Amino acid sequence: MARESWGSRLGFVLTTAGFAVGLGNIWRFPYLVGENGGGAFLLVYVAFAVLIGIPLMTAEISLGRRSGLTPIAGMERLTGSKTSPWNLIGWFGVLAAVLISAYYVMLLAWLVAYLVKIVRGVSMGATPAETRASYEAFIATPGPIIAYSALVILFMALIVRRGLAGGIERLAKLLMPLLVILLAGLAIRGLTYPGARAGLTWYLQPDFSALNASSILAALGQAFFSIGIGMAVAFGFGSYLSKRGDVPGNAAIVVLFDTGVAFVAGLVIFPALFAFGMDPDQGPGLLFVTMTALFEQMPGGAIFGTAFFFLLLVAGLTSQIAMFEVLIASAMDSLGLERKRAVTLGAIVSFLICAPVVLSQGPWSQVRILGMDLFDFANRVSGDYLLAIGGLLILLYVIFVWKWRAFREETNVGSSRITVGAAWGPFIRFIIPIAVTLILLGGFGLIG
C-alpha cells in the first residue's frame, strides 16, 4: 500500500502551522507576557522563536523527511536497530504527544462548555472573584466535561479517519484562514475601546527592568513549547514530504506564522484589559477567569466572548487533531494497523487517558503523583522534560550521527529562498543545545 503524501505545499504549511498554533499562543503566551512585564518579554520571545525555533523545526522536519516514516518506526529505520538509544527521539516524542493530548482534550472540552454558556447567555460572574468561583465549581463537576471530551474525541476521529489529504489537510485549509480572520477582527475591535492605548503601550514598549533570568528562561521555554519541537508532529508531518519538499522555507513560514499569531493574541487581550481596568498579571487564570469577567463588563461582550472562545477552540482543535493524526500514523507504521482500525483504537485510548485527568480536577483531586494531580503531572512531565529532552536528542543526532555537512546538504534539497547556510552551524552545534539544556535545567528547578 502506497504511503500517503501531502496534497499540496499549502496544505503542509497550513496543517503544520495549525499544529503549532494552539492554546499556547492565545492562552499561555499572553499570561506569560502579563507575568513578565510586557514589551521586553515579547521582544525576547520573538528573538528566541526566530533564532532557535526555525533551526529546530527545520531539523525535526528534515529528520522526518529523511526517515519517510513516523517517529518510532522512522528512527528504527534510520538506526537500523530496535534497541538504539537514538530511537528515544521517537519514543519521547510520542509519549509527549500522548501526555499533552491527555489534558489538551480536557481544555478543549472546557472551551466548548464556555462557548455554549456564552451563547446561551449564562453569567459566570461579573467580577474576577465571582468568575473564579464559578470556574472552580465548573471544573470540579466532571460529568459535563467528560461528555464534551467525548464529543471532541469523536470529532477528531471523524477527521483523521478520512486520511491525510482528505482529513486534516482539508480541515486546515478551512480553519486556518478562519482563525486569521477572527484574530484580526478581535484585535481591531479591542484597539477601539477608550483606554486601550495604555494596554498597547504596555505590551509593545520594552521595559527591560522587568526582565530577570526567570523571565528570559520563560520566554525560551514558551518559544520551544509553542512551536511544538520534540512533540513527534513535525517529524511525522515531515515524513509525508517528498524528497524535493522545501524544508527550511516551510519551517520558517510555520514558525513566523506561529509567532505572529501569538503577537496578535496580545493585541486582542491587553488593550481590552487595560481599557476596562483589569490587571494583565493574572497567570493561568487569565483566560477562563479574567477574560470571562471582562466579557461581562464590555459592551457587546457576548459577541466578543463568543468569537474569542470560538477562536481558541479553532486553534486548539487544529493542534490536537495534528497530534492525533501523528499518533494514529505511528500506530499504522509501528503496529501495521490500517487507518480505520487505528483511529477506533486511538479514540478509545484517548478517552481512557483523558477521563482521569478530568476527574483529577474534581473527585480525584486527592490522587497525587510526586505531589501533583494528574493534570499538573501530565503538563509538567511533557512540557518541562520530554519536549526538551526530545529536542536535545534531535540536535545531538544531527551533530554526532548525521553530521553537520550531510545534514546541511540533505536538508537544502528542494529549498528555494531560505537555505541552511553556514551561519546556522554555530546555532545548531553550540547555541541551541545550550539553550535547550537551560530549558531542561529550568524544568528540574536547577536554575531560574
Summary of the structure (lengths in Angstrom):
residues: 448
radius of gyration: 21.1
end to end distance: 50.4
largest distance: 63.4
contacts: 1668
relative contact order: 0.20
helix: 78%
strand: 0%
